[in-house]
Amino acid sequence: DGEVDIRRFIKALKSVGYQGPLVVEREVGDQAGRLREVARGLDFLRECLAG
């Protein structure tokens, strides 16, 4: 999603020992849509961090 290769970016952060926060930012019109998209983004981040 987007133009940044998030998987590669997170791999680079891990390689330099970054342990700070990561933010899931989604722009969707309604509250229910935002919650779904944030949950989707969180799942994606967890997958990236595990790999």
Phi, psi and omega in degrees: 000125180091192186255354180265135175282091187299318180301315179293320180298313180294322177300318178295319178299315180297323183293336178258008175083017179297130179229018181278188183286155170238148184241135173261114181242120180229143178241100179227146187304304188256165183300314181298320178295319178298315180298318178298316182291323177294318178299318178297316179296321178296317177300318180297315179298317178300318178298316180296318182290330180286332186265000000 
